[in-house]
């Protein structure tokens, strides 16, 4: 999901889109995201924001990691939790995260952009915690126009060049890249960042 909408009608719209796009069978994960997540200690507790039915949570859980998946589509959360015993689910909107400060070791966000939530991501991380973030840039509209992706199409939910490192402040950026990616998750223009919360 790449947009946050809050009303009951909006939720119904996104549930319909969820079923049309992927149903309960998630697509392939981002290899970059998985590599960065698996480089963290085995005891890491991950929070997968807008994690859907577990596209990234399931392969992490299969490696013995504990993952909390948060999404506002209840059916997606049910599907994610059923995929592995190490996956926990929370049904909530990202703009009202019902979690305590400094409660997770890593926050993972993929294909989702809500600019107002970045301060909350930093708040949720324990000291030395890691943010792993990947989402679409404006250049992705070219991929959509060529019929190689279905969206997002709304420029409001696409990153501007070099915007992502500014959004993650006050976290310290360890790694940042932008450009065209082609992997098992498909062809897309994205920005990526790995950042930590300094003690």
N, C-alpha and C positions, 0 to 999 in steps of 0.2 A: 504494500500500500504506500502511496506516495503523498496522500493528502489526509489531513485530519478534519473531520466533520463531526459535530457533536449532537445534533438533534436525533430524535427517534427515526424520522424520515431519512436523515442522512445515514444512520446506521443501517437501515433496511437497504438503502442504495448500495452501500459498501458490501453488505452480505451477498447481495445479488451479483455484484462484480466479482467478489471472491469466488463464488461458485462458477461463474462463467470463465474466469481466467484460469483457475487451477484446481478448484474443488478442494478436496482434502488431501490431494497428492501434490506436495510441493515440488517445484522444479529443482534443478541442480543448484548447489550452493556456490558462492563466490570462492574460488580457490585461494585468493589473497586473504580474504577474511578468515577462512579456516586456518591457514598457515599462521597468521598472527595470533589467533586465539590459542592454537595448540602450542605455541611457543611459550605460553604462560604456565606457571606451576600447575601440577595436577590437582592441587587443592583449590584452585580458583573457582569461585562462584560467579557465574555469568548471568547478566540480565540482558535478554534479547528483546529489544524494544521493537514493537510492531512486527513481532516475529512470526505472525501467521501460524501455519500448521507445522512449523518446526524445520524449515528448510536448512537453517544453520544449527539449530538446537540438536537435531537428531544425530548428525555426524559427530558433534562434540560429545553428546551423551554416550555414543557408542565407544568413545575413547575414554570413558570413565569420568567425564566431567559432569558437574551439576549445573543445570541451566534452568533459569526461571524465564519463561516466555510470557511477554505481556503484549496483549492485543485487545482491541475493543470488539472483535468479532468472536462471540462465544463459541461458535462451531469450530472456528480455526483453533482456538485454545484446546477444546476437547480433543481434536485430532492430534495436536502436538503432544499432549500429555499421554495419549494412548500409544505413541510411537516408542517411548522408552521410560523405564522406571525412574531414571535420573532427571526427568523433565518435570518441572513444576509449572503450573499455569496461573496467570492472573488476568482476569477480564477487566480492563480499565482503559480509559482514554489517556493518551500520553500527556495531555495538558493538565491532568489531575492525578499524578502518579501517587498511588497509595503506599509508598514505601518509605522506610526511615532513612535519614541521612547516614552516609557512610556504611551502608548495609551490604554492598557488593564489591567484589574485587575487579570486575570488568563489566563495562557496558558495551553492548554490540548493537549497532544500528546499520541496517542495510536497506537501500531503496525506500527511504523514508526521510522527509524533510519537514520539520516543524521548528522554525528558527527560534521561537520563544522557549523551547524546551532545553536548549543547550545548558543553561545555568542549572537546571534540575539534574542533568546527566552528571555534571561535575559534583553536585551536592551528594548524589547517591554513592559516588565512589569513595572507598576507603583511601586513606593516605597511601600513595604509591600505586593506586589503582589505575587501570588502563581503559581508555576509550578506543574502540576499533570501529571506524565509521566509513561507510562507502555509499554514495548515492549519485544520482544523475546530475550532469551539468547541462547547460543550455545547448551545447553541441550535440547532445543526444537527440534533439529534434530532427537532425538529419537522418539518424538511424530509423526513427519513427516514420519519417517521410518516405524512406526507401522500403517501407513495409517489413523491416526486420525486427521491429518491436512494436507493441501495441500502445505504449505510453511510457511515462507520462507525457501529456501534451501541453499542460498549463505551465507557462514559464514561471509562475509564482512558486512552483514546487521543483524548480531546477536551479542548481547553484551557478552563480556567476564565477568567472575565472578568479582563482585565488581567494574565494570567499570562505571556504571551509576552515583554513587555519585561523582566520579571524573569529569565526563563530565558536571555536572550541576554547578560546581564551576564557579563564586563566589557566587552563591545562597547558602543559609544556609539550609541544609537538616534537615527536621523535622521528616521524616519517610522514611525508606528504607527497602525493603524486596525482597528476591529472592526465587524462587522455583516453584514447580508444582502447577497449579491452575486448578480447575474444577468448572465451573459455567455455566450459561446459554449461555455464549459466547464460550463455548467449553473447551477442555483440551489443556493446553499450559504451557510451561516453560517460565516464565517472570521475569524481574526485574521491580520494581516499586519504585517511589520516589515522595514524596511531599516536596517541597522546597519553601522558600520565599526569596524575595529580601529585604534585610535589608535597612532601611532608611539611 
